[in-house]
């Protein structure tokens, strides 16, 4: 079976985990500091980086930094990961579901404009799969409406927008390094902010509200005297996870280049094939997370089953938020594109260093399935 996801775990990651265990400091320590520095170096700019246990934790903390709470509304694309919906619920705010654009599949900011009210406190925008949002349009939207932007960049670490690295320009950016992402820490996330004050707040929030300098733990030590003045969470990153993340960042060029080549091969093989709609572009400047196709809804599930029989695993990213029981009663705008996508999308396998012959095989099977169904 060719899996949808396959992390690039090699000798470097295994050695890094071994060395971190042999160090004997298992909590947040020196490797976490090094990982934060590596992320900051990759994204460039004048931002501040805090590593956390997961991207979901990072999104939660991002909303708290933006002072989102009860009585506030957060506009989110219904076509998104359920983590983005959960964290809005956690802070007591109200979800407002927005549609996505048909090209690129990010949140539709024109439709979002129609959903803005005096209660709107923040908007979550996400880069999807193998592309990024129009972040200049995001900036204009934020300024016009005076709202905070939470940039969910879980799919786009190592990617760029108009020559600027993702994470270097947004209001608050959250990266994911979970088990299936292009760069993994086994599990982990990062929150990127614009000020030292927000970084200090993040350090308290991720460590049970403890007012102790992270620099102490970065030396593999503990501070035994500190104050706790506010609610906090156990959201810090572990040393071994950071050590593995360091090994991954050291090979980011290989990860990015081979995944881009994989996307290019998919697009080459499936170009001018009317039964399948593929992402646009040459993926330049991208570190693609997933490659997706869209097919007519009458064929989608049968195609997935056929590919499974041929030894090819597939996925669906994602099920729309407005269809889940927990959020069915939330406010929502027109969701025409989202409702269509939910029935058409298929996620195809994409790995770092993926064999081109595997991609050719998958595409051959897709063409074979459609046969004379292709117009």
Helices and strands as residue ranges (DSSP letters): H 11-23, H 30-43, E 48-52, H 55-65, E 73-77, H 82-90, E 94-98, H 109-113, E 120-126, H 135-145, E 148-152, E 160-161, E 164-165, E 172-176, E 189-193, H 196-205, E 210-211, H 214-217, E 227-228, H 239-249, H 252-270, E 277-278, E 291-294, H 297-309, G 321-323, G 325-327, E 331-332, H 336-344, E 345-348, H 356-370, G 371-373
